[in-house]
Amino acid sequence: HDALPIFSGSTYKGKLMIVRDPSRIVLSTANSLGANSIGIQISEMVEKENGIAGINGGGFADANGVGNGGQPLGIVIKNGELVYNGGSSVVVGFDKENKLVVGQMTGEEAIQKNIRDACSFGPVFIVNGKRSETIGTGGGVNPRTCIGQTADGTVLLLTIDGRQASSLGATFEDCINILEEYGAINAANLDGGSSTVMYYNGEVINVCASVYGPRKLPTGFVVLKENADINS
C-alpha cells in the first residue's frame, strides 16, 4: 500500500508517497513532444497508464511561466526508447532492474545504462548513499517535487506545497533531509514551483502553486495499480 506521511517544517507542508515495488513506477508523457506540442495534466497521465497515482516529472520550455508543457528540457526515455533528445542533462529515471538512476548523461549514455523510463531535471540530491555537497540552500524556498529510492528498492515520491501563507516552500536541503530520513540512497529534484503536483486515487492531493490549477506537463511519474502488468 502507498502510505502518505504528511510533513511540516518551519516553512513548509508536504506529502510523501511510499511505493514498495519499484516496478510499479513508469514514466508517462504527453501525446506528442516538441515545440508545437501541448502537454497534459498528471490526472490524464495516470488515466493513460491505468495507474492510481502520479507526480510531475521533468522540466519544459516555459517562457514567461505560460508554456504549454509540450517541449521537454533534456531527454525523455519511455519503455527503453529515447523518445525525446534535447542533449546532455541531469537524467532521473529507472533502469530495467527498477533501480533509480540519477546523474548527468546524454540520451545515448542513458540507453547504454539500460534505462527504461526517465526524464530530465535536477539537481541530483543523493548518489549511492552520499548526499550532494554542492547544493546548500540553492533555489531558495519553493514548492518542490522529488524522487528517491531506498536500499530495498522502495520508491519515495515527495511533494512540498509552496507560495502560500501556510506553506512557503522548502529548500533543497529540507528535501534531502526528509528523503534521507526515510532511507533514500539515490534521489533527485524534479520540476517544482507551479508544476509541483501529486495525484492519488482520482484527485490532486497537494495544493498547487499555480493559480490556474494543475499545469499541462510533458512528463510525469505514474504509479501503476498493484495488480497491473508492468509489460501491458
C-alpha positions as CSV (number, residue, x, y, z in Angstrom):
1,H,0.0,0.0,0.0
2,D,1.0,3.6,-0.5
3,A,1.5,5.4,2.8
4,L,1.1,9.2,2.8
5,P,3.0,10.7,5.7
6,I,2.4,14.4,5.9
7,F,5.3,16.6,6.8
8,S,5.7,20.0,8.1
9,G,8.8,22.1,8.8
10,S,9.2,25.7,9.8
11,T,8.4,26.9,6.2
12,Y,6.5,24.1,4.6
13,K,3.9,21.3,4.5
14,G,4.2,18.3,2.2
15,K,3.3,14.7,1.4
16,L,5.4,11.6,0.9
17,M,4.1,8.7,-1.1
18,I,5.9,5.4,-0.4
19,V,5.8,2.7,-3.1
20,R,7.3,-0.6,-2.1
21,D,7.5,-2.1,-5.6
22,P,9.6,0.0,-7.9
23,S,8.4,-1.9,-11.0
24,R,5.1,-0.1,-10.5
25,I,6.7,3.3,-11.3
26,V,6.6,4.2,-15.0
27,L,7.1,7.5,-16.9
28,S,4.1,8.9,-18.8
29,T,4.3,11.5,-21.5
30,A,2.1,14.0,-23.3
31,N,0.7,12.6,-26.6
32,S,3.4,14.3,-28.5
33,L,6.6,16.1,-27.5
34,G,8.2,19.2,-29.2
35,A,8.0,22.9,-29.7
36,N,4.5,22.8,-31.1
37,S,3.1,20.1,-28.8
38,I,0.8,20.7,-25.8
39,G,1.3,18.9,-22.5
40,I,-1.3,17.0,-20.5
41,Q,-2.2,17.1,-16.8
42,I,-1.0,14.5,-14.4
43,S,-4.5,13.2,-14.0
44,E,-4.6,12.4,-17.7
45,M,-1.2,10.7,-17.5
46,V,-2.4,8.5,-14.6
47,E,-5.5,7.6,-16.6
48,K,-3.5,6.9,-19.7
49,E,-1.3,4.4,-17.9
50,N,-4.2,2.9,-15.9
51,G,-2.4,4.0,-12.8
52,I,-3.5,5.0,-9.3
53,A,-1.1,7.9,-8.5
54,G,1.4,10.3,-10.1
55,I,3.7,13.2,-9.7
56,N,5.1,15.7,-12.2
57,G,8.4,14.9,-13.9
58,G,10.9,16.8,-15.9
59,G,11.3,20.4,-16.9
60,F,9.9,22.1,-20.0
61,A,10.2,25.2,-22.1
62,D,8.2,27.7,-20.1
63,A,8.6,31.2,-21.5
64,N,7.2,33.8,-19.0
65,G,5.6,31.0,-17.0
66,V,2.9,30.3,-19.6
67,G,4.5,27.5,-21.6
68,N,2.1,24.9,-22.9
69,G,4.0,22.0,-21.4
70,G,4.8,20.2,-24.6
71,Q,8.5,20.8,-25.1
72,P,10.7,18.9,-22.6
73,L,14.1,20.1,-21.5
74,G,16.8,17.4,-21.8
75,I,15.9,13.8,-22.6
76,V,12.8,11.6,-22.3
77,I,13.0,7.8,-22.3
78,K,9.9,5.6,-22.2
79,N,9.9,1.8,-22.3
80,G,13.7,1.8,-23.1
81,E,13.3,4.1,-26.1
82,L,14.7,7.6,-26.4
83,V,11.5,9.5,-27.4
84,Y,13.0,13.0,-27.0
85,N,16.6,14.1,-27.2
86,G,17.4,17.6,-26.0
87,G,21.0,16.9,-25.3
88,S,23.1,16.0,-22.2
89,S,21.3,16.7,-19.0
90,V,20.7,15.5,-15.4
91,V,18.7,12.3,-16.0
92,V,16.3,10.9,-13.4
93,G,14.8,7.6,-14.1
94,F,14.6,3.8,-13.6
95,D,16.7,1.1,-15.3
96,K,15.4,-2.2,-16.4
97,E,16.2,-3.7,-13.0
98,N,14.0,-1.0,-11.5
99,K,16.9,0.9,-9.9
100,L,16.6,4.7,-9.7
101,V,19.5,6.2,-11.7
102,V,20.4,9.9,-11.3
103,G,23.2,11.8,-13.0
104,Q,24.4,13.9,-15.9
105,M,24.4,11.9,-19.2
106,T,23.4,12.0,-22.9
107,G,20.4,10.2,-24.2
108,E,22.8,7.6,-25.8
109,E,24.6,7.0,-22.5
110,A,21.2,6.6,-20.7
111,I,20.2,3.9,-23.2
112,Q,23.5,2.2,-22.7
113,K,22.8,2.1,-19.0
114,N,19.6,0.2,-19.8
115,I,17.3,3.0,-18.5
116,R,13.7,2.1,-19.2
117,D,11.9,5.3,-18.1
118,A,13.5,8.7,-17.5
119,C,13.2,12.5,-17.8
120,S,15.5,15.4,-17.0
121,F,15.7,17.9,-14.2
122,G,17.9,18.2,-11.1
123,P,20.0,18.8,-9.1
124,V,21.0,15.3,-8.0
125,F,20.5,15.0,-4.2
126,I,21.9,11.7,-3.2
127,V,24.1,9.1,-5.1
128,N,24.9,5.7,-3.7
129,G,24.2,6.9,-0.2
130,K,26.2,10.1,-0.4
131,R,24.5,13.5,-0.3
132,S,25.5,16.1,-2.8
133,E,27.5,18.7,-1.1
134,T,27.3,21.5,-3.7
135,I,23.6,22.3,-3.1
136,G,23.4,24.3,0.1
137,T,20.2,26.4,0.1
138,G,20.3,26.7,-3.6
139,G,16.9,27.6,-5.2
140,G,15.6,29.2,-2.0
141,V,12.2,28.2,-0.5
142,N,9.8,26.9,-3.2
143,P,7.3,24.2,-4.0
144,R,9.2,21.0,-4.7
145,T,8.8,17.6,-6.3
146,C,11.4,15.0,-5.6
147,I,12.0,11.3,-6.1
148,G,14.2,8.9,-4.1
149,Q,14.8,5.1,-3.7
150,T,15.9,3.2,-0.6
151,A,18.3,0.2,-0.5
152,D,15.4,-2.3,-0.6
153,G,14.0,-0.7,-3.8
154,T,11.2,1.3,-2.2
155,V,10.4,4.5,-4.1
156,L,9.8,7.8,-2.3
157,L,7.7,10.4,-4.1
158,L,7.8,13.8,-2.2
159,T,5.9,17.0,-2.9
160,I,6.2,20.1,-0.9
161,D,3.5,22.8,-1.1
162,G,4.7,26.4,-1.5
163,R,4.0,30.0,-2.2
164,Q,1.1,30.1,0.3
165,A,0.7,31.7,3.7
166,S,0.6,28.3,5.4
167,S,3.5,26.8,3.4
168,L,6.1,29.0,1.7
169,G,8.1,26.0,0.4
170,A,11.2,24.0,1.1
171,T,14.9,24.3,0.3
172,F,16.9,21.6,-1.4
173,E,18.4,20.7,1.9
174,D,15.0,20.3,3.5
175,C,14.1,17.8,0.8
176,I,17.3,15.9,1.2
177,N,16.8,15.6,4.9
178,I,13.3,14.2,4.5
179,L,14.4,11.7,1.9
180,E,17.5,10.6,3.9
181,E,15.3,10.2,7.0
182,Y,13.3,7.6,5.0
183,G,16.4,5.8,3.8
184,A,16.9,7.2,0.3
185,I,20.3,6.1,-1.2
186,N,19.6,7.7,-4.6
187,A,17.5,10.8,-5.0
188,A,17.0,13.9,-7.2
189,N,14.9,17.0,-7.6
190,L,12.2,17.1,-10.2
191,D,10.5,20.2,-11.7
192,G,8.9,22.2,-8.9
193,G,7.3,25.6,-8.5
194,S,3.9,25.9,-10.2
195,S,4.4,22.4,-11.8
196,T,4.5,20.6,-8.4
197,V,1.6,18.2,-8.3
198,M,0.7,14.9,-6.6
199,Y,-2.4,13.0,-7.7
200,Y,-3.8,10.0,-5.9
201,N,-7.0,7.9,-6.2
202,G,-8.8,10.4,-8.5
203,E,-7.8,13.7,-7.0
204,V,-4.9,16.2,-6.7
205,I,-3.8,15.9,-3.0
206,N,-1.3,18.7,-2.8
207,V,-2.0,22.4,-3.0
208,C,-1.0,23.7,-6.4
209,A,1.0,26.9,-6.5
210,S,-0.4,27.6,-10.0
211,V,-3.5,29.8,-9.7
212,Y,-4.9,28.0,-12.8
213,G,-4.7,24.6,-11.1
214,P,-2.6,21.7,-12.2
215,R,-0.4,22.6,-15.2
216,K,0.0,20.8,-18.6
217,L,3.2,18.8,-18.5
218,P,5.4,16.8,-20.9
219,T,6.3,14.0,-18.4
220,G,5.2,12.6,-15.1
221,F,6.0,9.5,-13.0
222,V,2.9,7.3,-12.6
223,V,2.3,4.6,-10.0
224,L,0.6,1.6,-11.6
225,K,-2.2,-0.2,-9.8
226,E,-1.0,-3.1,-7.7
227,N,-2.4,-5.8,-9.9
228,A,-1.2,-4.1,-13.1
229,D,1.0,-5.9,-15.5
230,I,4.2,-3.9,-15.9
231,N,4.5,-5.0,-19.6
232,S,1.0,-4.1,-20.6
